[in-house]
């Protein structure tokens, strides 16, 4: 069936262009078509072989999702990897793809970072062949580890051989409570919770703060023989007295909440450390965010030598 035909006279031009439109001026649908040139001269007809051409104006079909609801990469052999499913379909084939993992903290105005930010944690990319599955272990490209209660999204960009590009992202993926060894092979554990709206301006726990501590308490029930050392840290340098008081108020709020939830006060100590123990010495939003934190250490009782 002839879908489009162009007739002209005179010498044969060096090039003939077709814009993909049919006789009714509609654009041809995606698919494979064949072109043929026919020339009439001196009573004879000459035809070229059929030449295939592929029309592709549609973006690639892409699906992206995760295979596990819980993600706690603390090397305890449970939910240590995030399974990522990444599938595509495109008639003309994939030319290039990019899959990125972004940290997107939900920071309150009264917390350390000046404003909300995104940070690229992990980048996968390639050409033509796209792996259909990944497993991310929570380690960023720069070697930084994820922390508890952090929020991430997966964002993709896929371009087919015709130049059509599709972009998209997942819903927020939140890490669970992680208890990592303080030292490799050791029994003492630490959990760090970068602040994401966990306290109000007076150092009292918000609903978000109580929710994340409930998650911690659920995990804590496995560790009945441990002493808890509750610390709160500040990230804003240069305001030592204010930062110390703020961190002490926050640490006391955590301590009181644990008592309300039947944790024996005799196995707990708490302390606000202000800006005395930064994890990072830099001045970026990310470094402020990671420094402004709740930190809970679990110590075997006979080894605990912390002071209130």
Secondary structure, 3 states (H helix, E strand, C coil): CCCCCCCCCCCCCCCCCCCCECCCCCECCCEEEEECCEEEECCEEEECCCEEEEECCCCCEEEEEECCCCCCCCCCCCCCCEEEEEEEECCCCEEEEEEEEEECCCCCCCCCCCCCCCEEEEEEEEECCCCCEEEECCECCCCCECCCCCEEEEEEEEEECCCCEEEEECCCEECCCCCEECCCCCCCEEEEEECCCCECCCCCECHHHHHHHHHHHHHHCCCCCEEEEEEEECCCCCCHHHHHHHHHHHHHHHHHHHHHCCCCHHHEEEEECCCCCCCCCCCCHHHHHHHCEEEEEEEEHHHCCCCC
